[in-house]
Amino acid sequence: MNEFATEFEFVLPKGYIDKEGMVHREGTIRLATAADEILPLKDPRVQQNPAYLVVILLSRVITRLGTLDAINPKVIEGLFAADLAYLQDFYNRINSVQKREISVSCPQCKHSFDVEPELMGGL
């Protein structure tokens, strides 16, 4: 039987602050399904503002954030920009089918190594 990971743990750089002032940083995100990427497109908030897609999508795939009972769009809206960017990048990394590393070499010592380039914008 060939098993692979479908859920991944993360730690937010800043953390979500709930209404009681508690900071939630550790969480779990699962791999996205086709429905996770397609169904939010029908949401009126996404149709009015395509940038809202990331909010709906992340609220569907984040399965745990600290001790919060539920993850919903309001929670994602309350994230700091740094945490949202971190989660977008993390989402892209776990759901990508292509290897994102490129080989580079140091111009001084000629040592070769692989690096992962930054993604530009969006999910």
N, CA and C atoms as an extended XYZ file, in Angstrom:
369
Properties=species:S:1:pos:R:3:atomname:S:1:resname:S:1:resid:I:1 pbc="F F F"
N         0.838       -1.176        0.000 N   MET     1
C         0.000        0.000        0.000 CA  MET     1
C         0.890        1.249        0.000 C   MET     1
N         0.613        2.175       -0.900 N   ASN     2
C         1.407        3.389       -1.039 CA  ASN     2
C         0.707        4.543       -0.324 C   ASN     2
N         1.242        4.968        0.825 N   GLU     3
C         0.635        6.049        1.591 CA  GLU     3
C         1.388        7.347        1.353 C   GLU     3
N         0.661        8.448        1.407 N   PHE     4
C         1.293        9.757        1.333 CA  PHE     4
C         0.528       10.702        2.257 C   PHE     4
N         1.199       11.758        2.661 N   ALA     5
C         0.606       12.696        3.607 CA  ALA     5
C        -0.506       13.503        2.951 C   ALA     5
N        -1.610       13.648        3.661 N   THR     6
C        -2.716       14.480        3.186 CA  THR     6
C        -2.967       15.660        4.115 C   THR     6
N        -2.334       15.658        5.295 N   GLU     7
C        -2.431       16.776        6.225 CA  GLU     7
C        -1.041       17.199        6.653 C   GLU     7
N        -0.881       18.508        6.847 N   PHE     8
C         0.423       19.066        7.156 CA  PHE     8
C         0.293       20.080        8.286 C   PHE     8
N         1.215       20.022        9.222 N   GLU     9
C         1.212       20.969       10.331 CA  GLU     9
C         1.960       22.240        9.938 C   GLU     9
N         1.546       23.356       10.531 N   PHE    10
C         2.215       24.627       10.285 CA  PHE    10
C         2.239       25.442       11.569 C   PHE    10
N         3.099       26.454       11.584 N   VAL    11
C         3.162       27.423       12.681 CA  VAL    11
C         3.163       28.807       12.032 C   VAL    11
N         2.152       29.595       12.331 N   LEU    12
C         2.042       30.933       11.757 CA  LEU    12
C         3.141       31.854       12.298 C   LEU    12
N         3.653       32.733       11.457 N   PRO    13
C         4.695       33.656       11.908 CA  PRO    13
C         4.211       34.597       13.024 C   PRO    13
N         2.989       35.083       12.927 N   LYS    14
C         2.445       36.029       13.912 CA  LYS    14
C         1.407       35.357       14.811 C   LYS    14
N         0.398       34.756       14.213 N   GLY    15
C        -0.651       34.091       14.968 CA  GLY    15
C        -1.971       34.834       14.903 C   GLY    15
N        -3.045       34.074       14.968 N   TYR    16
C        -4.401       34.625       14.969 CA  TYR    16
C        -4.784       34.963       16.405 C   TYR    16
N        -5.291       36.164       16.625 N   ILE    17
C        -5.712       36.583       17.959 CA  ILE    17
C        -7.237       36.526       18.017 C   ILE    17
N        -7.763       35.657       18.900 N   ASP    18
C        -9.219       35.523       19.011 CA  ASP    18
C        -9.803       36.662       19.852 C   ASP    18
N       -11.133       36.664       20.009 N   LYS    19
C       -11.800       37.768       20.704 CA  LYS    19
C       -11.450       37.854       22.186 C   LYS    19
N       -10.923       36.770       22.757 N   GLU    20
C       -10.472       36.786       24.147 CA  GLU    20
C        -9.002       37.215       24.266 C   GLU    20
N        -8.354       37.469       23.142 N   GLY    21
C        -6.961       37.882       23.143 CA  GLY    21
C        -5.967       36.737       23.121 C   GLY    21
N        -6.458       35.513       22.961 N   MET    22
C        -5.575       34.341       22.905 CA  MET    22
C        -4.962       34.224       21.508 C   MET    22
N        -3.667       33.928       21.455 N   VAL    23
C        -2.956       33.796       20.177 CA  VAL    23
C        -2.919       32.327       19.771 C   VAL    23
N        -3.302       32.064       18.526 N   HIS    24
C        -3.304       30.710       17.967 CA  HIS    24
C        -2.315       30.679       16.808 C   HIS    24
N        -1.266       29.868       16.921 N   ARG    25
C        -0.227       29.827       15.880 CA  ARG    25
C        -0.102       28.468       15.217 C   ARG    25
N        -0.301       27.388       15.956 N   GLU    26
C        -0.102       26.045       15.407 CA  GLU    26
C        -1.393       25.539       14.779 C   GLU    26
N        -1.243       24.934       13.609 N   GLY    27
C        -2.427       24.433       12.926 CA  GLY    27
C        -2.113       23.291       11.992 C   GLY    27
N        -3.165       22.862       11.313 N   THR    28
C        -3.074       21.777       10.341 CA  THR    28
C        -3.854       22.179        9.098 C   THR    28
N        -3.278       21.869        7.951 N   ILE    29
C        -3.933       22.124        6.668 CA  ILE    29
C        -3.922       20.819        5.882 C   ILE    29
N        -4.993       20.566        5.146 N   ARG    30
C        -5.065       19.342        4.343 CA  ARG    30
C        -4.900       19.678        2.862 C   ARG    30
N        -4.607       18.636        2.091 N   LEU    31
C        -4.539       18.812        0.646 CA  LEU    31
C        -5.896       19.263        0.118 C   LEU    31
N        -5.893       20.111       -0.872 N   ALA    32
C        -7.131       20.595       -1.474 CA  ALA    32
C        -7.696       19.560       -2.442 C   ALA    32
N        -9.015       19.528       -2.509 N   THR    33
C        -9.696       18.694       -3.491 CA  THR    33
C       -10.137       19.588       -4.658 C   THR    33
N       -10.616       18.958       -5.705 N   ALA    34
C       -11.146       19.732       -6.832 CA  ALA    34
C       -12.298       20.609       -6.357 C   ALA    34
N       -13.157       20.073       -5.502 N   ALA    35
C       -14.295       20.843       -4.979 CA  ALA    35
C       -13.828       22.066       -4.197 C   ALA    35
N       -12.728       21.915       -3.454 N   ASP    36
C       -12.211       23.047       -2.689 CA  ASP    36
C       -11.835       24.220       -3.597 C   ASP    36
N       -11.377       23.919       -4.783 N   GLU    37
C       -10.962       24.982       -5.699 CA  GLU    37
C       -12.095       25.467       -6.594 C   GLU    37
N       -13.089       24.615       -6.842 N   ILE    38
C       -14.174       24.978       -7.758 CA  ILE    38
C       -15.354       25.636       -7.055 C   ILE    38
N       -15.817       25.049       -5.947 N   LEU    39
C       -17.015       25.546       -5.281 CA  LEU    39
C       -16.922       26.994       -4.792 C   LEU    39
N       -15.783       27.462       -4.287 N   PRO    40
C       -15.729       28.871       -3.871 CA  PRO    40
C       -15.982       29.860       -5.008 C   PRO    40
N       -15.781       29.437       -6.245 N   LEU    41
C       -16.020       30.335       -7.376 CA  LEU    41
C       -17.485       30.717       -7.504 C   LEU    41
N       -18.389       29.919       -6.915 N   LYS    42
C       -19.823       30.207       -6.934 CA  LYS    42
C       -20.232       31.156       -5.809 C   LYS    42
N       -19.351       31.363       -4.845 N   ASP    43
C       -19.654       32.220       -3.696 CA  ASP    43
C       -19.792       33.666       -4.159 C   ASP    43
N       -20.876       34.353       -3.784 N   PRO    44
C       -21.077       35.742       -4.215 CA  PRO    44
C       -19.948       36.678       -3.780 C   PRO    44
N       -19.323       36.399       -2.636 N   ARG    45
C       -18.211       37.259       -2.182 CA  ARG    45
C       -17.030       37.148       -3.134 C   ARG    45
N       -16.808       35.963       -3.673 N   VAL    46
C       -15.712       35.760       -4.632 CA  VAL    46
C       -16.083       36.375       -5.973 C   VAL    46
N       -17.348       36.259       -6.361 N   GLN    47
C       -17.781       36.838       -7.634 CA  GLN    47
C       -17.685       38.360       -7.608 C   GLN    47
N       -17.934       38.975       -6.441 N   GLN    48
C       -17.813       40.429       -6.312 CA  GLN    48
C       -16.356       40.868       -6.214 C   GLN    48
N       -15.532       40.032       -5.576 N   ASN    49
C       -14.126       40.372       -5.349 CA  ASN    49
C       -13.289       39.096       -5.469 C   ASN    49
N       -12.694       38.832       -6.634 N   PRO    50
C       -11.916       37.602       -6.837 CA  PRO    50
C       -10.796       37.387       -5.816 C   PRO    50
N       -10.295       38.454       -5.202 N   ALA    51
C        -9.247       38.307       -4.191 CA  ALA    51
C        -9.754       37.564       -2.962 C   ALA    51
N       -11.072       37.512       -2.779 N   TYR    52
C       -11.664       36.830       -1.628 CA  TYR    52
C       -11.563       35.309       -1.752 C   TYR    52
N       -11.219       34.820       -2.936 N   LEU    53
C       -11.083       33.377       -3.162 CA  LEU    53
C       -10.150       32.744       -2.143 C   LEU    53
N        -9.039       33.371       -1.854 N   VAL    54
C        -8.069       32.806       -0.920 CA  VAL    54
C        -8.691       32.635        0.466 C   VAL    54
N        -9.555       33.556        0.869 N   VAL    55
C       -10.200       33.476        2.180 CA  VAL    55
C       -11.092       32.239        2.252 C   VAL    55
N       -11.931       32.065        1.248 N   ILE    56
C       -12.840       30.906        1.227 CA  ILE    56
C       -12.039       29.616        1.123 C   ILE    56
N       -11.080       29.578        0.237 N   LEU    57
C       -10.290       28.367        0.022 CA  LEU    57
C        -9.566       27.938        1.294 C   LEU    57
N        -8.873       28.874        1.938 N   LEU    58
C        -8.152       28.513        3.163 CA  LEU    58
C        -9.101       28.099        4.281 C   LEU    58
N       -10.270       28.712        4.337 N   SER    59
C       -11.227       28.321        5.381 CA  SER    59
C       -11.730       26.894        5.168 C   SER    59
N       -11.647       26.395        3.945 N   ARG    60
C       -12.060       25.019        3.639 CA  ARG    60
C       -10.971       24.001        3.962 C   ARG    60
N        -9.695       24.371        3.780 N   VAL    61
C        -8.623       23.375        3.891 CA  VAL    61
C        -7.859       23.404        5.218 C   VAL    61
N        -7.974       24.487        5.968 N   ILE    62
C        -7.339       24.505        7.291 CA  ILE    62
C        -8.244       23.734        8.236 C   ILE    62
N        -7.720       22.666        8.801 N   THR    63
C        -8.531       21.782        9.645 CA  THR    63
C        -8.388       22.081       11.130 C   THR    63
N        -7.322       22.801       11.492 N   ARG    64
C        -7.118       23.138       12.903 CA  ARG    64
C        -6.258       24.385       12.987 C   ARG    64
N        -6.615       25.259       13.924 N   LEU    65
C        -5.790       26.425       14.236 CA  LEU    65
C        -5.878       26.641       15.739 C   LEU    65
N        -4.806       26.288       16.425 N   GLY    66
C        -4.780       26.394       17.880 CA  GLY    66
C        -5.922       25.616       18.500 C   GLY    66
N        -6.645       26.282       19.400 N   THR    67
C        -7.765       25.621       20.083 CA  THR    67
C        -9.114       26.116       19.575 C   THR    67
N        -9.126       26.774       18.423 N   LEU    68
C       -10.393       27.261       17.866 CA  LEU    68
C       -11.319       26.090       17.556 C   LEU    68
N       -12.613       26.304       17.793 N   ASP    69
C       -13.600       25.258       17.517 CA  ASP    69
C       -13.824       25.063       16.026 C   ASP    69
N       -13.772       26.153       15.268 N   ALA    70
C       -14.040       26.074       13.832 CA  ALA    70
C       -13.206       27.110       13.092 C   ALA    70
N       -12.868       26.763       11.866 N   ILE    71
C       -12.174       27.688       10.975 CA  ILE    71
C       -13.195       28.116        9.928 C   ILE    71
N       -13.439       29.414        9.823 N   ASN    72
C       -14.396       29.925        8.852 CA  ASN    72
C       -13.806       31.173        8.202 C   ASN    72
N       -14.479       31.727        7.199 N   PRO    73
C       -13.926       32.909        6.531 CA  PRO    73
C       -13.615       34.071        7.476 C   PRO    73
N       -14.401       34.263        8.536 N   LYS    74
C       -14.137       35.351        9.482 CA  LYS    74
C       -12.782       35.166       10.158 C   LYS    74
N       -12.418       33.924       10.470 N   VAL    75
C       -11.107       33.653       11.068 CA  VAL    75
C       -10.015       34.023       10.079 C   VAL    75
N       -10.145       33.587        8.842 N   ILE    76
C        -9.124       33.879        7.826 CA  ILE    76
C        -9.026       35.385        7.597 C   ILE    76
N       -10.159       36.085        7.591 N   GLU    77
C       -10.153       37.547        7.441 CA  GLU    77
C        -9.385       38.219        8.575 C   GLU    77
N        -9.368       37.592        9.746 N   GLY    78
C        -8.717       38.168       10.908 CA  GLY    78
C        -7.226       37.891       11.005 C   GLY    78
N        -6.684       37.150       10.055 N   LEU    79
C        -5.248       36.869       10.072 CA  LEU    79
C        -4.451       38.117        9.707 C   LEU    79
N        -3.266       38.223       10.256 N   PHE    80
C        -2.348       39.277        9.828 CA  PHE    80
C        -1.892       38.969        8.406 C   PHE    80
N        -1.524       40.004        7.656 N   ALA    81
C        -1.100       39.838        6.260 CA  ALA    81
C         0.061       38.854        6.143 C   ALA    81
N         0.997       38.883        7.088 N   ALA    82
C         2.144       37.969        7.044 CA  ALA    82
C         1.687       36.519        7.171 C   ALA    82
N         0.686       36.269        8.009 N   ASP    83
C         0.178       34.910        8.179 CA  ASP    83
C        -0.596       34.456        6.945 C   ASP    83
N        -1.358       35.357        6.346 N   LEU    84
C        -2.081       35.010        5.123 CA  LEU    84
C        -1.097       34.660        4.005 C   LEU    84
N        -0.053       35.459        3.849 N   ALA    85
C         0.967       35.186        2.827 CA  ALA    85
C         1.654       33.853        3.100 C   ALA    85
N         1.959       33.581        4.367 N   TYR    86
C         2.583       32.308        4.743 CA  TYR    86
C         1.680       31.138        4.354 C   TYR    86
N         0.386       31.243        4.660 N   LEU    87
C        -0.542       30.148        4.348 CA  LEU    87
C        -0.737       29.974        2.848 C   LEU    87
N        -0.754       31.079        2.095 N   GLN    88
C        -0.857       30.967        0.642 CA  GLN    88
C         0.344       30.198        0.084 C   GLN    88
N         1.525       30.547        0.552 N   ASP    89
C         2.731       29.863        0.094 CA  ASP    89
C         2.712       28.395        0.506 C   ASP    89
N         2.313       28.133        1.744 N   PHE    90
C         2.258       26.755        2.240 CA  PHE    90
C         1.261       25.941        1.419 C   PHE    90
N         0.094       26.518        1.121 N   TYR    91
C        -0.919       25.874        0.284 CA  TYR    91
C        -0.320       25.513       -1.074 C   TYR    91
N         0.370       26.463       -1.681 N   ASN    92
C         0.983       26.209       -2.992 CA  ASN    92
C         2.012       25.094       -2.928 C   ASN    92
N         2.802       25.083       -1.878 N   ARG    93
C         3.835       24.048       -1.741 CA  ARG    93
C         3.233       22.650       -1.642 C   ARG    93
N         2.215       22.478       -0.811 N   ILE    94
C         1.676       21.121       -0.602 CA  ILE    94
C         0.783       20.662       -1.732 C   ILE    94
N         0.218       21.592       -2.493 N   ASN    95
C        -0.695       21.210       -3.574 CA  ASN    95
C        -0.057       21.245       -4.958 C   ASN    95
N         1.202       21.610       -5.041 N   SER    96
C         1.883       21.693       -6.325 CA  SER    96
C         2.243       20.298       -6.846 C   SER    96
N         2.098       20.100       -8.141 N   VAL    97
C         2.481       18.822       -8.742 CA  VAL    97
C         3.862       18.890       -9.374 C   VAL    97
N         4.391       20.082       -9.463 N   GLN    98
C         5.686       20.217      -10.106 CA  GLN    98
C         6.772       20.548       -9.096 C   GLN    98
N         7.944       20.080       -9.377 N   LYS    99
C         9.098       20.405       -8.545 CA  LYS    99
C         9.418       21.877       -8.758 C   LYS    99
N         9.516       22.615       -7.664 N   ARG   100
C         9.747       24.046       -7.768 CA  ARG   100
C        11.204       24.415       -7.567 C   ARG   100
N        12.047       23.456       -7.267 N   GLU   101
C        13.451       23.775       -7.027 CA  GLU   101
C        14.199       23.961       -8.344 C   GLU   101
N        15.150       24.875       -8.306 N   ILE   102
C        16.030       25.068       -9.447 CA  ILE   102
C        17.470       24.952       -8.959 C   ILE   102
N        18.317       24.482       -9.824 N   SER   103
C        19.732       24.337       -9.471 CA  SER   103
C        20.471       25.631       -9.760 C   SER   103
N        21.279       26.052       -8.800 N   VAL   104
C        22.104       27.251       -8.948 CA  VAL   104
C        23.500       26.927       -8.441 C   VAL   104
N        24.446       27.777       -8.781 N   SER   105
C        25.797       27.583       -8.251 CA  SER   105
C        26.364       28.934       -7.823 C   SER   105
N        27.167       28.876       -6.797 N   CYS   106
C        27.803       30.077       -6.243 CA  CYS   106
C        28.830       30.587       -7.244 C   CYS   106
N        28.778       31.868       -7.573 N   PRO   107
C        29.742       32.405       -8.540 CA  PRO   107
C        31.175       32.440       -8.001 C   PRO   107
N        31.322       32.418       -6.675 N   GLN   108
C        32.670       32.478       -6.098 CA  GLN   108
C        33.283       31.100       -5.924 C   GLN   108
N        32.559       30.194       -5.230 N   CYS   109
C        33.165       28.888       -4.932 CA  CYS   109
C        32.720       27.788       -5.898 C   CYS   109
N        31.753       28.088       -6.754 N   LYS   110
C        31.224       27.152       -7.757 CA  LYS   110
C        30.438       25.981       -7.150 C   LYS   110
N        30.118       26.059       -5.835 N   HIS   111
C        29.314       25.015       -5.191 CA  HIS   111
C        27.896       25.050       -5.768 C   HIS   111
N        27.347       23.900       -6.180 N   SER   112
C        25.986       23.811       -6.724 CA  SER   112
C        25.016       23.380       -5.635 C   SER   112
N        23.817       23.963       -5.675 N   PHE   113
C        22.770       23.596       -4.730 CA  PHE   113
C        21.421       23.960       -5.327 C   PHE   113
N        20.348       23.394       -4.724 N   ASP   114
C        18.993       23.647       -5.187 CA  ASP   114
C        18.313       24.683       -4.296 C   ASP   114
N        17.549       25.576       -4.911 N   VAL   115
C        16.762       26.560       -4.172 CA  VAL   115
C        15.340       26.541       -4.703 C   VAL   115
N        14.421       27.010       -3.867 N   GLU   116
C        13.024       27.089       -4.270 CA  GLU   116
C        12.667       28.546       -4.481 C   GLU   116
N        12.327       28.950       -5.722 N   PRO   117
C        12.007       30.365       -5.989 CA  PRO   117
C        10.705       30.770       -5.324 C   PRO   117
N        10.556       32.056       -5.055 N   GLU   118
C         9.327       32.603       -4.483 CA  GLU   118
C         8.231       32.601       -5.539 C   GLU   118
N         6.981       32.357       -5.108 N   LEU   119
C         5.834       32.449       -6.006 CA  LEU   119
C         5.431       33.915       -6.132 C   LEU   119
N         4.958       34.290       -7.266 N   MET   120
C         4.517       35.659       -7.481 CA  MET   120
C         2.987       35.711       -7.428 C   MET   120
N         2.451       36.361       -6.398 N   GLY   121
C         1.018       36.630       -6.280 CA  GLY   121
C         0.120       35.413       -6.183 C   GLY   121
N        -1.112       35.651       -5.753 N   GLY   122
C        -2.209       34.687       -5.720 CA  GLY   122
C        -1.873       33.302       -5.226 C   GLY   122
N        -2.841       32.437       -5.324 N   LEU   123
C        -2.637       31.036       -5.022 CA  LEU   123
C        -2.125       30.399       -6.277 C   LEU   123
